[in-house]
Amino acid sequence: MLLMDHQAAAWRKRYTMVKGKVSLEELKTIRETTQTNIASISRTLQVQQNYLVSLQNLINNFISGFMILGERPINIGDLIEVDNVLGMVGEIGARCTRIRTGENIHILIPNSTFLEKDITNWTHSDKKIRTNVTEGVAYGSPVKTVQETLLESVRKPPHVLKYPTPFVLFSEFGDNALIFHVYFWVEIRRIIKRREIESNVRFKIDELFAKEGLVIAFPQRDIHLDTLKPLQINIEHGSKN
């Protein structure tokens, strides 16, 4: 014990003698060494943090994949919409799901996306969906004739289902037109199928409207001039050279 006390006293004495002789260069070296060590530790921690985040995402996708396979919110062959991208499910993997768009582009979506975002599954329960086509007719058009013509337009095209029965709604008095919606059911098995059927219905509407003399509305404006006296209009012809 006496030896240890003697050594401690000696070190204190030595420190007392030397501390006043520490040079500015030595202090600068100590500071730079300390900063280097701190930076090295920070980089190590950053690498470890990035690794942990990547590992967390990987585990999250694996767990989400097992949940998808178990709960079956989507199945192979379903038409789904993710972030405004419509595609058909081609493969459900442990980490990600592959979908194919109408342009034949394959997109890999992390499985956690299906649990964290809103996903539209167009064919989850069956292949039947209800869609509609909007049409505007000129003011003064016979609305009952418009209704019957729109119903006739969805009876002719193929792939439009008879049941549930199509129907027409007179939606609103628009700025430039009377707005109608015709609703009908279709069965889709391909990504582009719904748009094809809607296009065929529009072709039929244009054909039937022409036969019935119905006018499809277009934007127009009426200008009313309120003046105290009649306007004087002069028409000048350009001079011929």
PEZIQUI-V663857 format. One record per backbone hydrogen bond with DSSP energy under -0.5 kcal/mol. CO is the residue of the C=O (numbers start at 1). NH is the residue of the N-H. E is the energy in kcal/mol with one decimal. If there is no record, write none. Layout:
BEGIN
co=CO nh=NH e=E
co=CO nh=NH e=E
END
This chain:
BEGIN
co=1 nh=5 e=-2.2
co=2 nh=6 e=-2.1
co=3 nh=7 e=-2.3
co=4 nh=8 e=-2.4
co=5 nh=9 e=-2.2
co=6 nh=10 e=-2.1
co=7 nh=11 e=-2.4
co=8 nh=12 e=-2.2
co=9 nh=13 e=-2.3
co=10 nh=14 e=-2.5
co=11 nh=15 e=-2.7
co=12 nh=16 e=-2.3
co=13 nh=17 e=-1.7
co=14 nh=18 e=-2.2
co=15 nh=19 e=-2.6
co=18 nh=21 e=-2.6
co=19 nh=22 e=-0.8
co=23 nh=27 e=-1.8
co=24 nh=28 e=-2.1
co=25 nh=29 e=-2.4
co=26 nh=30 e=-2.4
co=27 nh=31 e=-2.4
co=28 nh=32 e=-2.5
co=29 nh=33 e=-2.5
co=30 nh=34 e=-2.2
co=31 nh=35 e=-2.5
co=32 nh=36 e=-2.4
co=33 nh=37 e=-2.2
co=34 nh=38 e=-2.4
co=35 nh=39 e=-2.6
co=36 nh=40 e=-2.4
co=37 nh=41 e=-2.3
co=38 nh=42 e=-2.4
co=39 nh=43 e=-2.5
co=40 nh=44 e=-2.0
co=41 nh=45 e=-2.5
co=42 nh=46 e=-2.6
co=43 nh=47 e=-2.5
co=44 nh=48 e=-2.2
co=45 nh=49 e=-2.5
co=46 nh=50 e=-2.7
co=47 nh=51 e=-2.2
co=48 nh=52 e=-2.4
co=49 nh=53 e=-2.4
co=50 nh=54 e=-2.5
co=51 nh=55 e=-2.6
co=52 nh=56 e=-2.4
co=53 nh=57 e=-2.5
co=54 nh=58 e=-2.3
co=55 nh=59 e=-2.5
co=56 nh=60 e=-2.5
co=57 nh=61 e=-2.4
co=58 nh=62 e=-2.0
co=59 nh=63 e=-2.6
co=60 nh=64 e=-2.5
co=61 nh=65 e=-2.3
co=62 nh=66 e=-2.0
co=63 nh=67 e=-2.1
co=64 nh=68 e=-2.5
co=65 nh=69 e=-2.4
co=66 nh=70 e=-1.7
co=67 nh=71 e=-3.4
co=68 nh=72 e=-2.1
co=75 nh=78 e=-2.2
co=78 nh=80 e=-0.7
co=78 nh=89 e=-2.5
co=79 nh=122 e=-2.7
co=79 nh=123 e=-0.7
co=80 nh=87 e=-2.6
co=81 nh=120 e=-2.0
co=82 nh=85 e=-1.4
co=84 nh=86 e=-0.6
co=85 nh=82 e=-2.5
co=86 nh=102 e=-0.6
co=87 nh=80 e=-2.7
co=88 nh=100 e=-2.5
co=89 nh=77 e=-2.3
co=91 nh=93 e=-0.6
co=91 nh=98 e=-2.8
co=95 nh=111 e=-1.9
co=96 nh=93 e=-2.2
co=97 nh=109 e=-3.0
co=98 nh=90 e=-3.0
co=98 nh=91 e=-1.6
co=99 nh=107 e=-2.9
co=100 nh=88 e=-2.8
co=101 nh=104 e=-1.8
co=105 nh=101 e=-2.5
co=105 nh=107 e=-0.5
co=107 nh=99 e=-2.5
co=107 nh=109 e=-0.6
co=109 nh=97 e=-2.8
co=110 nh=113 e=-1.8
co=111 nh=114 e=-1.1
co=112 nh=115 e=-1.1
co=112 nh=116 e=-1.3
co=113 nh=117 e=-2.2
co=117 nh=119 e=-0.5
co=119 nh=121 e=-0.6
co=120 nh=81 e=-2.4
co=120 nh=122 e=-0.8
co=121 nh=124 e=-0.9
co=127 nh=188 e=-2.4
co=129 nh=186 e=-2.7
co=131 nh=184 e=-2.2
co=133 nh=182 e=-2.3
co=135 nh=180 e=-3.1
co=136 nh=217 e=-1.9
co=137 nh=178 e=-3.0
co=138 nh=141 e=-1.6
co=141 nh=143 e=-0.8
co=142 nh=146 e=-2.0
co=143 nh=147 e=-2.4
co=144 nh=148 e=-2.4
co=145 nh=149 e=-2.4
co=146 nh=150 e=-2.3
co=147 nh=151 e=-2.0
co=148 nh=152 e=-2.1
co=149 nh=153 e=-1.7
co=150 nh=154 e=-0.9
co=151 nh=154 e=-0.6
co=152 nh=155 e=-1.0
co=152 nh=156 e=-0.9
co=153 nh=157 e=-0.8
co=157 nh=160 e=-0.9
co=159 nh=161 e=-0.6
co=159 nh=187 e=-0.8
co=161 nh=185 e=-0.5
co=167 nh=183 e=-3.1
co=169 nh=171 e=-1.1
co=169 nh=181 e=-2.4
co=172 nh=174 e=-1.0
co=172 nh=179 e=-2.5
co=177 nh=174 e=-2.2
co=177 nh=179 e=-0.6
co=178 nh=137 e=-2.2
co=179 nh=171 e=-1.6
co=179 nh=172 e=-1.1
co=180 nh=135 e=-2.7
co=181 nh=169 e=-2.8
co=181 nh=183 e=-0.6
co=182 nh=133 e=-1.8
co=183 nh=167 e=-1.7
co=184 nh=131 e=-2.8
co=185 nh=161 e=-2.7
co=186 nh=129 e=-2.3
co=186 nh=188 e=-0.5
co=190 nh=193 e=-0.7
co=192 nh=196 e=-2.1
co=193 nh=197 e=-2.3
co=194 nh=198 e=-2.4
co=195 nh=199 e=-2.2
co=196 nh=200 e=-2.2
co=197 nh=201 e=-2.1
co=198 nh=202 e=-2.0
co=199 nh=203 e=-2.2
co=200 nh=204 e=-2.0
co=201 nh=205 e=-2.4
co=202 nh=206 e=-2.4
co=203 nh=207 e=-1.9
co=204 nh=208 e=-2.7
co=205 nh=209 e=-2.8
co=206 nh=210 e=-1.6
co=207 nh=211 e=-1.5
co=208 nh=212 e=-2.2
co=209 nh=213 e=-1.0
co=209 nh=214 e=-2.2
co=214 nh=216 e=-0.6
co=215 nh=138 e=-2.1
co=222 nh=224 e=-0.5
co=223 nh=225 e=-0.5
co=224 nh=226 e=-0.5
co=225 nh=227 e=-0.7
co=231 nh=233 e=-0.6
co=232 nh=234 e=-0.5
co=234 nh=236 e=-0.6
END
